[in-house]
Amino acid sequence: MIAGPTAVGKTAIAIELAKQLGTAIISADSRQCYREMSIGTAKPSPAELQEVKHYFIDAFPVTQDLDAADYETLALTYLAEIFREHSTAVVCGGTGLYIKALCTGLDNMPDVDETIAKNLTGAYETYGLAWLQQAVMQEDPEFYAKGEIKNPARLLRALIFKRSTGLSILGFRSGTPKNRPFRIIKAGLELPRELLYDRINHRVDIMMQQGLLDEVKQLYPMKELKNLQTVGYSEIFDHLDGKYSLEEAVEKIKQSTRHYAKRQMTWFRKDKDIHWFMASDPEVVDKILALK
């Protein structure tokens, strides 16, 4: 398992690992699975995809909703296929919840009301974090007391769940990991913050040179899709709607991506099973292989 923040260099290292192990890669990225989203998701290049077989890349249309539970099922199916021919597999990505779903499983949750979800998401976008915190404090004080009050995604999910089911989402968290019939080795990649942020800024500039604006323009008629409400796309949608100049939109993409990278590191740092390596270390692949 190769994890880490966006732009740290996971793809190249995962490909080299897979080549040395003679195996395939399963993506753990919640947006690279969509065929229509390529430049803005920093998918492996066509040449990289030719080097090693990848699963979950370009697997679905952007109109299809997938969640972590779907990924758990798909990834386990991919692993079963890989293990029929190889003793190891490489999983690579930065979507923490997808990695958790594969490694330890997810608790079974009741379905939520999509109308409630849409309305609350819109309300949060309009009124902001303070409103969301107040709503959760009033309606699910138990969840609020757990100290997740600065994470809008979790607050929003808790409020949607509460209004949909009348119950606190905390009651459905067993905390009991599922047993997997294979050994999992977790490697985390990191870089000094300033270097990582420079890489993020540079990569956004390259995306623009590669045609991100045109890619987003083609997706504009579908801009309300949940899958397109993501960094690199929503900012340019706002530009196309006249909210920002293109230059301002690009700066917002860089800022949002840096914030996302920080959240990713916060998530992964909580996993004590991850062995951390500097992505810039020329011996990083050999060091990860030594974990076997």
C-alpha positions in Angstrom: 0.0 0.0 0.0 1.5 3.3 -1.1 -0.1 6.3 0.5 0.6 10.0 0.8 -0.5 13.5 -0.1 -1.2 14.6 -3.6 1.8 15.5 -5.8 4.3 13.7 -3.5 5.2 11.3 -6.3 3.3 8.2 -5.5 2.6 7.1 -9.1 6.2 6.8 -10.2 7.3 4.9 -7.1 4.3 2.6 -7.3 5.1 1.8 -10.9 8.7 1.0 -10.1 7.6 -1.2 -7.2 5.1 -3.1 -9.4 7.7 -3.6 -12.1 10.2 -5.0 -9.6 7.5 -7.3 -8.1 6.2 -8.3 -11.5 2.6 -7.4 -10.5 -0.2 -4.9 -11.1 -1.4 -1.7 -9.4 -4.8 -0.9 -7.9 -5.6 2.8 -7.7 -7.0 4.1 -4.5 -8.0 7.5 -5.9 -11.7 8.5 -5.8 -11.5 10.6 -9.0 -9.0 8.9 -11.3 -11.6 6.1 -11.8 -13.7 8.5 -14.0 -12.9 8.4 -17.7 -13.8 12.1 -18.3 -11.5 13.4 -15.6 -7.9 13.1 -16.6 -5.8 16.2 -16.5 -7.3 17.6 -13.3 -6.9 14.3 -11.4 -3.3 13.8 -12.4 -3.9 10.3 -13.8 -0.9 8.2 -14.8 0.1 9.0 -18.3 -0.7 6.7 -21.2 2.9 5.6 -21.2 2.8 4.9 -17.5 -0.4 2.9 -17.9 1.4 0.8 -20.6 4.3 0.0 -18.2 2.1 -1.7 -15.6 -1.5 -2.9 -15.6 -3.7 -0.6 -13.5 -7.0 -1.4 -12.0 -9.7 1.2 -11.2 -8.2 3.9 -13.6 -10.8 5.0 -16.2 -13.2 2.3 -15.0 -16.4 4.3 -14.8 -18.3 7.3 -16.4 -18.4 10.5 -14.4 -22.2 10.1 -14.1 -21.8 7.0 -11.9 -21.7 7.5 -8.1 -19.2 5.4 -6.2 -18.4 5.5 -2.5 -15.9 3.8 -0.2 -18.2 0.7 0.3 -18.2 0.3 -3.5 -14.5 0.6 -3.6 -14.1 -2.0 -0.9 -16.0 -4.5 -3.0 -14.2 -3.6 -6.2 -10.7 -3.6 -4.8 -11.2 -7.0 -3.1 -12.3 -8.3 -6.5 -9.3 -6.8 -8.2 -7.0 -8.3 -5.6 -8.5 -11.8 -6.0 -7.8 -11.5 -9.7 -4.2 -10.4 -9.2 -3.5 -13.0 -6.6 -4.5 -15.8 -9.0 -1.2 -15.0 -10.9 1.0 -13.0 -8.4 1.9 -13.3 -4.8 1.8 -9.5 -4.3 -0.2 -6.5 -5.5 0.5 -2.7 -5.2 -2.3 -0.4 -4.1 -1.5 3.3 -4.6 -3.5 6.4 -3.9 -4.4 9.3 -1.6 -8.0 8.8 -0.8 -7.8 7.8 2.9 -11.3 6.4 3.3 -10.8 4.1 0.3 -7.6 2.8 1.7 -9.3 2.3 5.1 -12.2 0.5 3.3 -9.8 -1.9 1.7 -7.5 -2.5 4.7 -10.0 -2.8 7.5 -13.5 -2.6 6.0 -16.3 -0.2 6.7 -19.2 -0.4 9.1 -22.6 -1.1 7.5 -24.6 2.1 7.4 -28.2 2.8 6.5 -28.8 4.7 3.3 -29.2 8.5 3.6 -31.8 10.7 1.9 -30.2 12.3 -1.2 -32.5 15.3 -1.1 -31.4 16.0 2.5 -27.8 15.5 1.5 -28.1 18.0 -1.4 -30.0 20.6 0.7 -27.5 20.4 3.6 -24.5 20.6 1.2 -26.0 23.7 -0.3 -26.7 25.2 3.1 -23.1 24.6 4.2 -21.8 26.3 1.0 -24.0 29.3 1.7 -23.7 29.7 5.4 -20.3 28.2 6.1 -18.6 26.2 8.9 -19.9 28.1 11.8 -23.5 27.4 10.8 -22.6 23.7 10.3 -21.0 23.5 13.7 -24.0 25.0 15.4 -26.4 22.7 13.6 -24.5 19.6 14.6 -24.1 20.8 18.2 -27.9 21.2 18.4 -28.9 18.0 16.6 -26.1 15.5 17.4 -24.3 16.8 20.5 -22.7 13.4 21.1 -20.9 13.6 17.7 -20.1 17.2 18.3 -18.5 16.4 21.6 -16.1 13.9 20.0 -14.0 16.9 18.8 -14.5 16.6 15.0 -15.8 20.1 14.8 -13.2 21.5 12.5 -13.7 18.8 9.8 -16.6 20.1 7.6 -16.8 16.8 5.6 -17.4 14.8 8.8 -19.7 17.3 10.3 -21.8 17.4 7.1 -21.9 13.6 6.9 -23.0 13.4 10.6 -25.8 16.0 10.0 -27.0 14.3 6.8 -27.1 10.9 8.6 -28.9 12.4 11.6 -31.6 14.1 9.6 -32.0 11.0 7.3 -32.3 8.4 10.0 -33.0 10.2 13.2 -29.9 8.5 14.7 -26.3 9.5 15.5 -23.7 8.1 13.1 -21.6 7.2 16.1 -24.0 4.3 16.9 -22.9 2.7 13.6 -19.2 2.8 14.2 -18.1 -0.5 15.5 -14.4 0.2 15.3 -13.8 -3.5 14.7 -11.6 -4.1 11.7 -12.4 -6.9 9.3 -10.0 -9.7 8.8 -8.3 -9.9 5.4 -6.8 -13.1 4.0 -3.6 -11.3 3.0 -0.8 -9.4 4.7 -0.9 -5.6 4.3 2.3 -3.5 4.2 1.7 0.2 4.3 4.3 2.7 3.1 3.7 6.4 3.3 5.5 9.0 1.2 6.2 12.5 2.4 8.3 15.6 1.5 9.2 18.7 3.4 6.2 21.0 3.3 7.7 23.8 1.2 9.0 21.3 -1.4 5.6 19.6 -1.5 3.8 22.9 -1.9 6.2 23.9 -4.7 5.4 20.7 -6.5 1.7 21.3 -6.1 1.9 24.8 -7.5 4.1 23.6 -10.4 1.8 20.7 -11.2 -1.2 23.0 -11.4 0.7 25.1 -13.9 1.4 22.0 -15.9 -2.2 21.0 -15.8 -3.2 24.3 -17.3 -0.6 23.9 -20.0 -2.0 20.5 -20.8 -5.5 21.8 -21.3 -7.3 21.6 -18.0 -9.5 24.6 -19.0 -10.7 22.8 -22.1 -11.3 19.6 -20.1 -13.5 21.5 -17.6 -15.3 23.3 -20.4 -16.3 20.0 -21.9 -17.7 18.9 -18.5 -19.5 22.2 -17.8 -23.0 20.9 -18.8 -22.6 18.3 -16.0 -21.1 20.7 -13.4 -23.7 19.9 -10.8 -22.6 16.2 -10.6 -21.2 15.3 -7.2 -18.2 13.7 -8.8 -17.2 17.1 -10.3 -17.4 19.0 -7.1 -13.8 18.6 -6.5 -10.5 20.5 -6.5 -9.4 21.6 -9.9 -12.9 21.5 -11.4 -15.1 23.5 -9.1 -12.7 26.5 -9.2 -12.8 26.6 -13.0 -16.5 26.1 -13.1 -16.7 29.3 -10.9 -14.4 31.0 -13.4 -16.7 30.0 -16.3 -19.6 31.3 -14.3 -17.9 34.7 -14.0 -17.0 34.5 -10.3 -13.3 34.7 -10.8 -10.7 35.5 -13.5 -8.8 32.5 -14.8 -5.7 33.7 -13.0 -7.7 33.8 -9.7 -9.2 30.4 -10.4 -5.7 28.9 -10.9 -4.5 30.4 -7.6 -7.5 29.0 -5.8 -6.8 25.5 -7.3 -3.3 25.8 -5.9 -4.5 26.9 -2.5 -7.2 24.3 -2.3 -4.8 21.5 -3.3 -2.3 22.6 -0.7 -5.1 22.5 1.9 -6.2 19.1 0.7 -2.6 17.7 1.0 -2.5 18.9 4.6 -5.7 17.1 5.3 -4.4 14.0 3.7 -1.3 14.0 5.9 -3.4 14.6 9.0 -5.5 11.5 8.1 -2.5 9.2 7.2 -0.5 10.3 10.3 -3.2 8.7 12.5 -2.4 5.3 11.0 0.3 3.9 13.1 0.9 1.0 10.7 2.3 3.2 8.0 6.1 3.2 7.5 7.1 6.7 6.3 9.7 7.4 3.7 11.0 10.5 1.9 9.7 10.4 -1.6 12.9 12.1 -2.8 15.1 9.4 -1.4 16.8 7.7 -4.4 16.7 4.4 -2.5 13.0 4.7 -1.5 11.9 1.8 -3.6 14.5 -0.6 -2.2 13.6 0.5 1.3 9.9 -0.2 0.8 10.7 -3.6 -0.7 12.8 -4.4 2.4 9.6 -4.2 4.4 8.6 -7.5 2.9 
